[in-house]
Amino acid sequence: MKLTLIPPNTKMQANGDGDSFDVSRSSTRTFLCLLTVTDQMEQESLDVSIYGSADGATWTPKPLLKLPQQFYRGQSKMILDLSLRPEIKFTRARWELNRWGRGAPLPMFVVGLELTEVPPMSRETPGKSAAMAAR
């Protein structure tokens, strides 16, 4: 399962919320989150958080995951684990922009946020396999 919470190359100039996505069909309920910043100006910051909902209308008061604050171009990865939150059926991104100093009065970031479901892990531990192979 792959979710695009913020489409690639989305130009942001104000705080906002993304669309909601249904995660109830996920088998592992664990996602690798990849935030990509492809353009920005100096003297500004970007905070991206992921919120959850049971019904797609009422969202958690606190984020399920807060990605590291961004100041520059690049990528940031984190894991969102919903396995212990069975009530969460929907997710969405929220972003906050901040600008200081002189120059353009509005912040500007060009970003994308993709979530890729982490596949289930094997129940067999690598230590056992390695020990059997050595015999």
N, C-alpha and C positions, 0 to 999 in steps of 0.2 A: 504494500500500500504506500503510495506517495501522495503527499498533500502539499499544495503550494499556498501557504498562508499569505505570503506577499509575492505577487508575480515578479519575475526577474525584471530588472531595470525600471522599477516603479520609482518615479520622482516624487519625493516628499518635501513639502514646504510648511506643513502644519501637523500638529498632533492628530492622531486618528486611530480607527479600528479597522481591521480587515474583515473579510467575510467569515462566516462560521463554517466549520467542516465536521461532518459526522465521523467519529472514530469508533463507533460501537461495533463495527465489523472487524476491527483489528484483532488478530489472534494473540499477539504478544502484548499489545497496549504499551509498547516501548518504541520510541522514535529517536532517530538521530536528527537533530535540528542543525541546519546549515544556513547561517546568516551571511550574505555576501554584500559588501559595500563596494560599488563600482565607481562612485563619484561622490565628492563632497567638497565643501569649502573649508577654509581654515577657521579656527575659533568657534567651533560648534560641536555638539555632542548628540548622540542618538541612543535612546534607551528603548529596547524591544522586549516585551513580555508576552507570555502566552497564558491566556485565561481559559477556564473550563466552565461547562454548563451541563446540567442534566436534561434541560428541555430546549436549549437553543435560544432562550429568551432572558433568563436570569443567570448572570455570570458570577463566578467566584469573586468575593470581595478583594482577595489577594491573588497575585499571579501564581500559577502552577510552576512556572519557570521564568526566571529573569535572566536574559542573556547579558554577557559583559557589555558595559557601556562602550560605545564606539566613537572614535574621534577621527579615524583615518580609513582609507580604502583597505580592503582585505576580507578575510573570512574568519568566522568564529563558529565553533562546533560545541554543542552540548547535547546531553541525553535527556529526553522527557520521558519519565517512567510513570505511566498511569495504572500500572498493574495493581496497586493498592488503593486505587480510587475508582471502584466499579461504577459509582454513580455518575461519573463524567462521561457524557455521550458526545459532546461537541467541544471543539477548541476554536480559538481565534487569536489573532495577534493584535497587540496594541502597541503603538509607538509614540514616543514623546521626543520632541526636538528642542534643543536649547542653543541659543546663539549669544555670544558676548563679543565685546571689542568693537572695533570700527569696521566700516565697509558696508556690504549689503545688509539691510535690516532683517531680512528673512533667512532662516536656515534653509539648507538644501542638501538632501542626501538622495542618492540613487541606490536602491537596495533590492534584495530579494530574500525570501525566507522559505526554504523547503524542508519538509519533514519526511523522512524515509523510515518506514517501519523496520525495526531490527528483527531479523528472523529468529525463530526459536533456537535455543542452544541445545546441543546434544546432551542427553542425560549421562552419557558415558564420559568419565573424567579422563583427560589426556594422560594422567599419571598411570592409570591402569593399562591403557593401550600401549604405552611406551614400555612398561614392565613386561607385558606379554610378548611384545615383539623382540625384546632383548633375550628371551629364553630360547 
